[in-house]
Amino acid sequence: MQLKYSFDSGKPGKNILILGSIHGDEPCGSLAIEKLREGIVSWKIQLLEWKITCIPYANLVAYQQQKRQITENLNRIFWSNRSGDIYDIARNIEKEILESDFILDLHSFSSWVDPFIFNDYNTEHINTIIQNIPIKYVMTGWTELYKETPELDTIGFAKKNGQPWITIECGENTDPKSQENAYTAIISVLWFFQIIEKETPKQKQEQIWIHVDTIIRKEEEGSFLKEWKNFDPVEKWEPIGIYNSGKIISAPYDGMIIMPNSSVEKNWEWCYFGKITS
């Protein structure tokens, strides 16, 4: 059975779902949820209305072993008809998503510093929520990149079912700032919905919105030509990597390189490309 925290104001209203550790080596969401729980049970944070449901350790075994995954990648098997323990976990999370009115999915990463928000729900309401979260970068286009994939991640599953969501990459896995960013995001969302009033979110930050539309997969063994950082600007035809065969991989247009992963295995996502939209 998956650990779940439910906090109910006692007043009729909607349900906010918060997910942590979909990947076991990304503890920021779990730690932020525990901090929220501590604040609520000690009455330092009081719920004014609605209900909050938290799954702090979505991938508990992986979390305990500090691994991204044990067998399958939990964040790639939603909407699957396969069976097994990890698929049962996915089915349970699907059920919670479908019973929620808003989903906040908290992640971190192993290679990059700057946190960012995924947003493909793209309504005025959701965009306003995002603008109240003090994170600089906002990424759109993600679900479109994977629209032909039969098995989805949390945000793809939520979008396919018309459920409003935000996913946040809160920072580097072991950096305490990632936990701080995750907690600030939680408080910002709860404050926006007027579920709490005790803690005021940090001051708004000017945001950069990026539309990502291209995946560069590592088709054969090779390496990047420099140590690319997330959101590095690139010019069209600029060489970014080279395969052992000698084939050069170049930037498809003037834009920026997104989530470069120098250690990715063959046929997986080596990096993405996108453009600033606002």
C-alpha positions, 0 to 999 in steps of 0.5 A: 500500500502506498503512503498517503497523507490527507488533510481536510479543512472540513469544508466542501471543496476541491482536492489538490494532489501533490506527488513526490519521488516519482523517481526515487533519487529525486527526494525534494518533493518528499522532503517538502511534503513532510515539511508541509505535514509537520506544519499542518499537524503542529497547527503552524499551517491551517487549512481554510478550505478544500482538501490536500492529498499527498503521496510523498513517496510515490516510488517508495522502494526506489526512494529507499535505495536512492535510485531513479527506478528499480525496474521500469521508469514509473514516469513512463508507464501511465496508461499501460495495460501491463501488470506487476508491482510498479504498474500497480503503483502507476494505477493507484496514482492514476486513480488519485489523479482522476479524483483530484482537481489540480495536480502538483508533481515535484521532481529534481534532476542529476545534472542541472542547476536552474529549476523550471516548470512544465506547463502544457495545460496553458489556460489563463488560470494555470498560467496565473498560478505559474506566474506566482511561483518564483521559478525563472523558467517555464517550459511548454511543448513537452506533451506534444513531443510525446503525443504518439507514445502509448504509455504516458508520464504523469503530465501526459496522463493528466492532460489526456484526462483533462486534469489541470496540473503543473510539474516542477523540476526543482533543482539538482537532486542533492542540493538543499535548494531543490527542497526549498524550491519544492516547498515554496512551490507547494506554498505558492499553489496553496496560497493562490487557491486560498487554502492557506494564509499563514505563509506568504509565497516569495516575491514574484520573479520575471519568468522566461517561457520556452517552447521545446519542440525537438528531441535529439536522440543518441542514435549511436555512441558519441559525445558532446563537443562541450560541457553543455548546460541547461538553457545554453544558447545555440546558433543554427548549424552549431555543432553540439556533438559527434558520434564515434563514426565521425558524424556531427550533430548540429543545432536545428535552429537558433535557440537553446539546448534543453536538458543535455545528458552526456551519459545517456544510453544509446537511443535515449534522449540526448538533449532537447531544443527550444525557443524563448516565446516570452 
